[in-house]
């Protein structure tokens, strides 16, 4: 099975997993165990720290294993999260612990020469998540079948009947999950069924854990890259540390090198390819951060340039780019200008206009 997550996209899931679980422990610490002993309160504080380590990606796999034991000790004792939700949380922590270490975006990957590293998504673990999701789908459909029986026929199905119906649905849905063409429809339809159940159920305490499972089983390939096969050219400020980090992000996520080529602003490629008329008569008026030249030879500046780069990457990045597109351009450009005005105060000036990279990545740079 092809790899479905890049390192940067998986890091976003890791951050979501760590912060959401840390938030649950923090909520228990403040509201859920007010009368608990000091030992349990200390365990919750330790759990918050370990889950924050998972979020930042430092010693996160070992932290995940310790957290599995902590969640197991709470199994059945946490009235705010049912056993089903706790089991899903422990499964996700185990799957994360089995993932390769140091994807792009983790603290352990900071400062390495190759932004891609050797990280490669373990698709077998993704398959395990899908097996669990199919069972969850069967349970949802069993509940949805039970509701009309109770509402229209005045018959409340027994838990055993609902469980058997859920198992039958899971067995029927299994083959659909194996087919790449039907998998996104099954994922979307079952997510809609789950959200409907959350909307009508009196208790939705397991909803965060189940939504995390849906996030884990999402396939970024369902949202493809935009703008065809020709690469876009990214002109960046060679003296800006933030721009260098943005370039490293694009290099790490564009693993096959089809989406981008790079050149420093005011370098020979920039001055030869772009006329002064296109960006202003005087060089002082030219942008000093990011300029994108699309395959259609359109020039994009400021937040439009960032959105184009996210859309070119596809997957979760394109989803973020689409959400940014919902904001007014004035608002987006205002935030961009604010970051651009302070970026050199927070990020050190690089030693060279081109980032230090392995030879194969240096070939993507133009003079």
N, C-alpha and C positions, 0 to 999 in steps of 0.2 A: 504494500500500500504506500503510495507516495506520501511524503511528509506534508502535513497540513498546517503546521504552525511554524513561523519563523521565530527566532530568539526574542526579538523585540515584542512581537505580539503575545508570545507566551508569558513574557515578563508582565504584561498588563494583566493577564489572568492571575499570575502569582500575586501581584499587588492587591488585586480585588479579593483574592482568597484570604491573604494575611490580614488586610484591614477589616474585612467583614467579620472574621472570627475574633479578632482583637476587640472589635466593637461589641460583640456579643459578650465576651468575658468582662469587658468594662461595664456593660449594663448590669450583668449579674453582680459584679463587685459593689456597685452603687445601690441598686434597687432589689436585686434578687436574693442576696444572702446577708441582709442587714444584721440578722441575729446569729449568723454562722460563727464558728470559732476562728481563731487567728490562723490556724493551719490552713483551712480552706481559703481564707482570704489571701494568705501568702501564696498559695498555689495559683489562684486566679491572677495575681500580680505577675508571677513567673510566666504564666501562660500568655498574658498580654505581651510581655517582652519577647517570648519565643515567636509569637505570631507576627510581631513587628520585624523580627529577623527574617521570617519567611517573606514578608512584604518587600524588604529592601534587597533580598537575595544574598545574604551573608550567613554562612553556616546553615542555610535554610533546609537542606535535606535532613541533616541531623536534628534540627529543631522540629521538623515535621514528624519524625519518628517519636520524639519525646511527647509531642502534642497528641499523637494517637493514643499513647498510654494515658495521658491526662483526660482526654475526651472519653476513653473507655471507663475510667474511674467515675466519671460523671453520668455514665449511661444509666438511664432510669431515675436519676436523682434530679435532673434539671427539668423542672416543670414547664419551663419556657421553650423547650425544644424537645419534641417527641423522639422516641427511640429511632424511628425511621430517619428523621433529620440528622440525628447524631451518627447513625451508621453511614449516611452519605458523606458527612463531613470527614469521618475517619477514612473512608475509602479515598476521597480526594486528597487527603494528606498523604496516604500511602502511595498513591499514584504520583504525587509530586516528589516524594522521597525517592522514587525509582527513576525519575527523569535524569538525563545527563546534567552535570553541573554547569554553572556559569553561562547561561544564555545572555545575549546582548541585553543590556538594561539592568542587569544584576550588579550588586556592589562587588562581587567577586570577579566580574569581567572588566572592572574599571582599570584603565591604563594599559591594557594589553595592545600589542602592535596590530594584530588583525582584529578588527571589530567583530567579524563573524565568529572567530574562534573555531573550535571543533564541535560546537554544539549541534546536535541533530535530533530533531523531535522523534520520540519513540512512539511510532504509530500503533504498536501493539497495546500500549497503555491506553491510547485513545479508543481502541477497540473494546477494551475492558469497560471503559466508561459508557460506551454505546450499549453494551450488553445490559448494564444496570439501567440505562435510560429506557430500553425496550420494556423491561419489567415495570418501570415506573409508568410508562405509557399504558401498559395493560391495566394497571391499577386505576389510572385516571378514567379510562374508558369503562371499566367496571363500575366506578362510582357514577359516571354519567348515565349509564344504563339503569342503575338502581334508582336514580332520582325520578325519571318519568314513571317507573313502576310504582313508586311511593306516591307520586302526585296524582296520577291519572287512574290508577287501578286500586288505590288505597291498600296496597300491599307493600310492606317493608321487607325487602330481601334480607335474608340472614347474612351475617358476615362471611359464613362459609360459601354461600352462593356467590356473593360479590367477589370473593377471592378466586373461586373457580372461573368466573367470567373473566376476571383480570388475567388469569393464567392463559386462558384460551386466546384472548386478544394478544397477549405477549407472543404466543407461539405463531399467530397469524402475522404479526408485525415483524417478526424476526427476519424473514426473507426480504422484506422491503428495506430493512436497514443494511442488508448486504449489498444492495444495488446502489451504485453511486448516483444514478439518475433519479431514484425515488427517495434517497436519504434526506435531501433538503426539504422535500414536501412532508415527509414523516416528522422531521424535527419541528418544522413550522406549525403543522397541524397539532402535534402533541403539546407544543408550548402554548398554543391558543387554548387547548383543552385544560391545561394546568392553570392558566390565568383565569379561565372561567370558573374553575373549581375554587381558586383563591377568592374570587369575587363573591361567590355565593356561600362559601363555607363560613361557619361561625369562628373557626380557629384556623389561622394561617401561619402558625408558628413554624411549620416546616418549610414554608415558602422560600426563605433565603437559601437554605441548603439545596433545595431542588433547583432553584435558579442558578446556583453555582454549578450544579451538574450540567444544566443546559449550556452554560458558558463554556465548560470544559469540552463538551461534545460538539460545539460549533465548529464548522469547517470554513476557514477564511477563504478557501478557493471558491466558495459560493459567490463571493463578491470579487469579480475579476478586476484587473487593472484597466485604466482608461487610456485613450489616445493612441491606440494601435501599437505597432511593434517598433517603430523608429524611436531612438532614445531622445529625451529632452536634454538640453544643455543647461547646466546649473552654473551661473556665474556667482561667485561668493567672495566675501571680503577676506583676503588672505591674512590680514592682521587682526582678525576677530576670533577669539577663542570660542564664542558661542557658535559662530558660523562653522568653524572646524568640527564642532560636536554634531551639528546638524548634518554636515557632509558625511561624518562617520556613521550616523544613523541611517542615511540613505544607502551607503555602501553595505552596511550590515544586512539591511532588509532586502535590497536588490541583489540577491545571491547569484543570479545568473548574469547580471550585468546588462540586461536588455532595456532597462528603463532610463538610465541617466549616463551622461558624460559631464565632466566637471572642468571648470577653468576659473582662474582667479580674475576678479574684477580688474580692469585696466591692464590686463595682460595682452599679449599679442593677438590671441584668438578673439578676445573681447573687442579690441579696437578695430580689428579687420572685419569682424562679422557684423558689428553693430555701428550704424552711422550716428553721427552726432544729432542728426535731425530726429532720430527715433527716440532719443532720451534727453534731448535738450541741447542747446547750442554750446554751453560751457561745461567743461568737465566737473566744475564745482557743483553743478546742478544734478549730476548723475547720482543714482542711488549708491549707498556704501554698505549694503548688507547682502541681499539676495536678489538676483534677476534671473528669470527663467525664460528661455527661448524654447517654445513648444515645437513639436514636429511640423506644425503648420506655420512655423516662423512667426507666431504671435509672441509678443513680449509681455510678461506678467511681473508685476511688482508687489511688494509688501504682502498682505495677507492672501491675495490671489495667487502669488507665487508659492506660498506654503501650502495652500489648498491643492494646487496642481500637483505638488510633490506627493502629498498624501494620497490623492486619487490615483496617481501613477503606480504607487506601491500595491494598491488593491487591498483586499481583505479588511481587517479591522481598521487599518489606516484610512481606507477609502470611506468607511462608515463614519469615522471621525471627521474627515473632510466634508462629507455630506452634512453632518450636523453643524459644522462651522458655516457652511453655506446658507443655513437658515438664519444666521445673524445678519443684521444690516452691515454693509461694507464699511460704513463710517465707524461702527463700533469695532469691527475686526481690525481695521487699519489703526484705530486709536490705540488698541492694546499692543499691536505690532510696533508702532512708533515709540510707545513708552518703553517696551523691552529693548528696542534698538538704541534708545538714548542712554540706557544704563548698562548695556551689555559689557562694555569694556571696563567698567568699574568692578564687575564681579567675575569676569573671566580673563585670565592672564593672556597677554599677547603671545601667539605662537612664535617659535623660533624660525619657522619657514612658512612661506605662503601655501605650501602643499603639506597636508598631514603626513606624518610618518606612517608608512603602510608597506605591506608585502609587495613584491614586484608585480604580481598579477593584478592587484588593485591599482597600482600606479599607472598601469596601461589605460585606465579609464580617464586619466587626466590629460587635458590639453594645455599647451603653453599659454 
